[in-house]
Amino acid sequence: KEYPDPFGLLVLMWVSKGVLGLVAAGGGGADFQRFRAARNEGEASKIGMAWGVFLSVRWSLVMAFTVFGLSILPKEFGAVDSEMVLPIVLNRVIPVGIKGVILAGLLSAFMNSVDSMLNVAASFLVNDFVKPVWKKATPKGLVWASYISTLGVMTVAALILTPIVLLYQGWTYYVFRARVVGEEVESPIELVPGQSGT
C-alpha cells in the first residue's frame, strides 16, 4: 500500500511556523534572548561571532554524517532510512573515544535547548504577567516568580506530553512486534474503531 508523500505538508508546516513567528511576542525567541542576556555590546558581538563559528562547524558535521550515511546505508540495507544515518555512522565510522564525546555533546545540546526554552518561557511569564500586576516586586521576588513560572511550564508540558509519549511508545512497540512476527501493520486510520480496513 502506498502512502501520499508528506513533503508538501511538511513545507506548509515550516512556512506556517515562519509566518507565526513574525507575529510572535517581541522577545524574539530563545535565540534573541542570548543576545539580550549579554552585559554590553562587546559581549553581544562576541556571542554573534561565536554563534557563526559554532554553526559552521555544526553544519559541516551534519553534512559529513549525511555523506557517510548515504554511502553506507544503500550498500548494506538496500535503502536509505534517515532515522538510521546517525546510529550507523556512529557505530561504523567514529572511533570509540570520539563517539563518547559526540554523544555527550548531543546530550548537552539537547539539555541546552530545553533549558533555554524554559528560561525564555519563564521570562515571558514574569515580564508580561507578573510585573504588570506586582508593581512593587523586589528582584528577589521576581526571581522566585521565575522559579514558579519555570515549574509551572514544566508541569504543563509533562501533563500534555506524557500521554503523547505513551501513545508513541505503544505504536512503536506494535510496529516492532509486527515486523518481528511478520504481520502486516495496519495504518493508524484503520485502527480507529468503526472504520473499515478496506
C-alpha positions as CSV (number, residue, x, y, z in Angstrom):
1,K,0.0,0.0,0.0
2,E,1.4,3.4,-1.0
3,Y,1.0,6.4,1.3
4,P,1.0,10.0,0.0
5,D,4.3,11.9,0.0
6,P,4.2,14.2,3.1
7,F,6.8,16.6,1.7
8,G,4.2,19.3,0.7
9,L,2.6,19.1,4.1
10,L,6.0,19.5,5.8
11,V,6.8,22.5,3.7
12,L,3.4,24.1,4.5
13,M,4.0,23.5,8.2
14,W,7.5,25.0,8.0
15,V,6.2,28.1,6.2
16,S,3.3,28.4,8.7
17,K,5.8,28.3,11.6
18,G,7.8,31.2,10.0
19,V,4.7,33.3,9.5
20,L,3.5,32.7,13.0
21,G,7.0,33.6,14.2
22,L,6.6,37.0,12.6
23,V,3.7,37.9,14.8
24,A,5.1,36.3,17.9
25,A,6.0,38.2,21.1
26,G,8.6,40.9,20.9
27,G,11.2,39.0,22.8
28,G,12.5,37.3,19.6
29,G,12.5,33.8,21.0
30,A,15.3,31.8,22.6
31,D,18.0,32.9,20.1
32,F,17.5,36.6,20.7
33,Q,17.3,36.1,24.4
34,R,21.0,35.1,24.4
35,F,21.9,38.4,22.9
36,R,19.7,40.3,25.4
37,A,21.4,38.5,28.3
38,A,24.8,39.9,27.3
39,R,26.2,42.6,29.7
40,N,27.2,45.0,27.0
41,E,27.6,45.4,23.2
42,G,31.0,43.9,23.1
43,E,29.8,40.7,24.7
44,A,26.9,40.6,22.3
45,S,29.3,40.9,19.4
46,K,31.4,38.0,20.8
47,I,28.2,35.9,21.1
48,G,27.4,36.7,17.4
49,M,30.9,35.7,16.3
50,A,30.9,32.5,18.4
51,W,27.4,31.7,17.0
52,G,28.7,31.9,13.4
53,V,31.7,29.8,14.1
54,F,29.8,27.1,16.0
55,L,27.0,26.9,13.4
56,S,29.6,26.5,10.6
57,V,31.1,23.5,12.5
58,R,27.7,22.1,13.2
59,W,26.5,22.1,9.6
60,S,29.9,20.7,8.4
61,L,29.4,17.8,10.8
62,V,25.8,17.3,9.6
63,M,26.9,17.2,6.0
64,A,29.8,14.8,6.8
65,F,27.4,12.4,8.7
66,T,25.0,12.6,5.8
67,V,27.6,11.7,3.2
68,F,28.9,8.8,5.3
69,G,25.3,7.6,5.9
70,L,24.4,7.8,2.3
71,S,27.5,5.8,1.3
72,I,26.9,3.0,3.9
73,L,23.1,2.5,4.0
74,P,22.4,1.6,0.4
75,K,25.2,-0.9,0.3
76,E,24.2,-2.8,3.5
77,F,20.5,-2.2,3.8
78,G,19.4,-1.6,0.2
79,A,17.5,1.6,1.1
80,V,18.2,4.9,2.8
81,D,16.4,5.3,6.1
82,S,17.0,8.8,7.5
83,E,16.5,7.6,11.1
84,M,19.4,5.1,10.7
85,V,22.0,7.6,9.4
86,L,23.3,8.8,12.8
87,P,23.4,5.4,14.6
88,I,25.1,3.7,11.6
89,V,27.7,6.4,11.2
90,L,28.4,6.5,15.0
91,N,28.8,2.7,15.1
92,R,30.7,2.1,11.9
93,V,32.8,5.2,11.3
94,I,33.5,7.1,14.5
95,P,36.2,5.7,16.9
96,V,35.2,4.8,20.4
97,G,36.6,7.8,22.3
98,I,35.3,10.4,19.8
99,K,32.0,8.5,19.8
100,G,31.6,9.2,23.6
101,V,32.5,12.9,23.1
102,I,29.9,13.2,20.3
103,L,27.2,11.5,22.4
104,A,28.0,13.8,25.3
105,G,27.8,16.8,23.0
106,L,24.5,15.7,21.6
107,L,23.1,15.3,25.1
108,S,24.4,18.6,26.3
109,A,23.0,20.3,23.2
110,F,19.6,18.8,23.9
111,M,19.7,20.0,27.6
112,N,20.8,23.4,26.5
113,S,17.9,23.7,24.1
114,V,15.4,22.6,26.8
115,D,16.7,24.9,29.5
116,S,16.8,27.8,27.0
117,M,13.2,27.3,26.2
118,L,12.3,27.0,29.9
119,N,14.2,30.2,30.7
120,V,12.5,32.1,27.8
121,A,9.1,30.9,28.9
122,A,9.7,31.9,32.5
123,S,11.0,35.4,31.4
124,F,7.9,35.9,29.2
125,L,5.6,35.0,32.0
126,V,7.3,37.2,34.6
127,N,7.7,40.2,32.3
128,D,4.3,40.0,30.7
129,F,2.1,38.9,33.6
130,V,3.8,39.2,36.9
131,K,5.5,42.6,36.6
132,P,2.3,44.5,35.4
133,V,0.4,43.1,38.4
134,W,3.0,43.1,41.1
135,K,4.4,46.6,40.6
136,K,6.4,46.7,43.8
137,A,8.1,43.4,43.3
138,T,11.7,43.2,44.6
139,P,14.4,41.5,42.4
140,K,14.3,38.5,44.9
141,G,10.5,38.3,44.5
142,L,10.9,38.3,40.7
143,V,13.4,35.5,40.9
144,W,11.0,33.4,43.0
145,A,8.3,34.2,40.4
146,S,10.6,32.9,37.6
147,Y,11.2,29.7,39.7
148,I,7.4,29.2,40.0
149,S,6.9,30.0,36.3
150,T,9.5,27.5,35.2
151,L,8.0,24.8,37.4
152,G,4.5,25.6,36.0
153,V,5.7,25.4,32.4
154,M,7.5,22.1,33.1
155,T,4.3,20.7,34.8
156,V,2.0,21.7,31.9
157,A,4.5,20.3,29.4
158,A,4.6,17.0,31.4
159,L,0.8,16.8,31.6
160,I,0.4,17.4,27.9
161,L,3.3,15.3,26.5
162,T,3.2,12.2,28.8
163,P,0.1,10.7,27.0
164,I,1.6,11.5,23.6
165,V,4.9,9.8,24.5
166,L,3.0,6.8,25.9
167,L,1.0,6.6,22.6
168,Y,4.1,6.8,20.6
169,Q,5.8,4.1,22.6
170,G,2.8,1.8,22.3
171,W,2.7,2.4,18.5
172,T,6.5,1.8,18.2
173,Y,6.1,-1.5,20.1
174,Y,3.2,-2.6,17.9
175,V,5.2,-1.9,14.7
176,F,8.3,-3.6,16.1
177,R,6.3,-6.7,17.2
178,A,4.5,-6.9,13.8
179,R,7.9,-6.7,12.0
180,V,9.4,-9.5,14.2
181,V,6.4,-11.7,13.9
182,G,5.9,-10.9,10.2
183,E,2.4,-9.5,10.4
184,E,1.2,-6.7,8.2
185,V,1.0,-3.4,10.1
186,E,-2.3,-1.5,9.7
187,S,-2.3,2.2,9.2
188,P,-3.4,4.3,12.2
189,I,-6.7,5.2,10.4
190,E,-7.6,1.5,10.1
191,L,-7.1,1.1,13.9
192,V,-9.9,3.6,14.7
193,P,-13.0,1.7,15.9
194,G,-15.8,1.8,13.4
195,Q,-13.5,2.3,10.4
196,S,-13.4,-0.4,7.8
197,G,-10.0,-1.8,7.0
198,T,-10.7,-1.8,3.2
